[in-house]
Amino acid sequence: MKICIVSDSHDNRELLNAAVAEAKSLGAEAVLHCGDIVAPSTLRTLRRHALPIHAIHGNNAGDTFHMSRLGQESEAFVRYYGQDADIGLAGRRVFLVHYPHYAYALACTGDWDIVCCGHDHVAEVKSVPNVKGGRTAMVNPGTVGGVGAAATYVMADLEHMSFAIREVPPPKPR
């Protein structure tokens, strides 16, 4: 299973849409958003891609009430977890948390295959040694919204546990 991992969209709908569109064209079957979405309407714009979206809020939480209501709509494509999420995808355990220092600590436990974060707008994928004698992938996709850094996301292949940091293509003109 291939997935698109994004964070820190800060309501930049055009760049978020461009990232998800490209990821879908590359085979993505789901989107993970590691926070700082801000407005629920930002996620509504992703409906056209018809992919399940797993999202947390981050420190720029915006309208958490309506974000949680979005996840309860009958045509819900969004699963909104709040401040963090423990999810299973394609036989992998994945944890979403906004802050990198928490992500590092969680990766060290060895309880998850992948721990995803955001917040600092620095795209990075690293392998963290854990207390169980293995390694955990720690994935920070940077800022899909291009806030203070290049707009990036991560394309992940859960079967092969491979991760590629990608620059978001320019949005198509309307």
N, C-alpha and C positions, 0 to 999 in steps of 0.2 A: 504494500500500500504506500502510495506517495501522498505527502501532505505539504501544505503551504503553511509556514510559521511566520507570523507577523507580530509586530508590537508598535506601540507609540504612533498610532495613526493621527491622533490629535485632530480628528474630524477632517482630514484631507481625503475626501471621498474619491477624488480623481486618481490619486496615486494608489490608494488602497484597491480601487477597482482594477487599475492597470496591473498591479501585482497579482491579484487573484485571477484575473483573466489569463495572464501569462502562465501562472502555475497550473491552472486548469488545462491549458493547451499542452502542458508538459506531463499531464497525467494525474494531477492532484485530485484526491477524492474527498478531502476535508481541509478545513482551515482552522488553525489554532491562533487565537489573538491573545497576546500576553499583557494586555492592558493599555490604558490611556486612550480609550476609544472616545470618551466624553459624551457625545450625544447618541442616543439609540438610533436616530435616523441615519447615522453613518453606516450602521450594520444593515439597515433596511435596503440600502443601495446595492448590497451584494446579492439580493434575491435573484437577479438575472443569471447568476452563475449556478444556481441550484446545487450548492454544496453545503453540507452540514458545517456549522461554525461553532466552535467551542471557545468561549470568551470569559475573561476575568476583567475587573475594572481598573486596576492600577491606582496610582495616586491622584490622577486627574479623573476622578470618578464620575463627574458630571451628574446625570440624572439616573441614579441607581434604581429608583422606583420604576421608572418606565423601562429601564433596561431589563429588569426582572419580569415585567409584564410582556415585553417582547418575546422572551423565551417561553411564554405560556400561550402565545397565539396559536390558533388552530393550524395555520400553515407554517408553524415554527420551523425555521431552519437554523435558529440560534439556540444554543444551550448556554445560558448565562449562569456562572457558578458563584459570582461574588468576588472575594479577594484572592482565592486560589482554587485549583482544581486538580483532582486525582482522577485520571481517565484511562481507559483501556482502548487501544486501537491496534488492530491486526496482531493481537497477541503480545503487544508491548505495553508496559506501564509507563504512563507519561504524567508528569506533574507540571502544572503551570503556576508560576508565581511572578509577581512583577519585579521584585528587587533582586539584583544579581548576588548580593551577599547571602540572602536566604536561599537562593538557588544553589549556590556553592555548598552550603551546609546540608541541604537536602540531597544533593548529589553524593556527598560523602557517606550518607547512610547506606547506600546500595539498595534501597527499597524501590527505586525506579530505574528503568532503562534510560529514560531521557528526562531531563529537567530543563524546562524552557523559561526564559525570563526576558526582561526588557529594561526599561527605565533610563539607562545611561546613554542610549542612542548609539552604542558601540557594537557593531556586528562582530560576533565571535562564536566559534564552535570549538570546544575543547573537551578532552577526555579527562575526567577527574577520577583519581584512585579512590576507592571507597573502603569502608571498614570490613566489608565481606570478602575482600581480596580481589575484587573485580574492578571494573571501570564503568563510570556512568557518563553518558554524553550530556554536556551542559551547552545549551543552545540559546544564544541571544541574537535575534534577527536584526537588531539595530532599530532604526526608525523608518517604518514604511511611509510615514508622512513627511520625511525629509526635513525634520526639525533640527537645525544646527549641524546636520551631517547629510551625506548622500542618502537618498531613499533606497532602502534595502529590505529584503526578506530572505527567508531560508526555504529552499526546496529540499525536502527530506524523503528518503526512501527507507521505510521502516523494515522492509525485508532484509536489506543489505546494511542497514544502520549507516547510511551515507548522508552527508549534509553538504549542501552547496549554498554559499552566500551569493545572492544575485542582486544586481542593481535593478530597481524598478524601471521598466521601459517608460518612455514618455507617454502620457495619456493621449488617446486618440482624440482629435478635434471632433466636436459635436456637429 
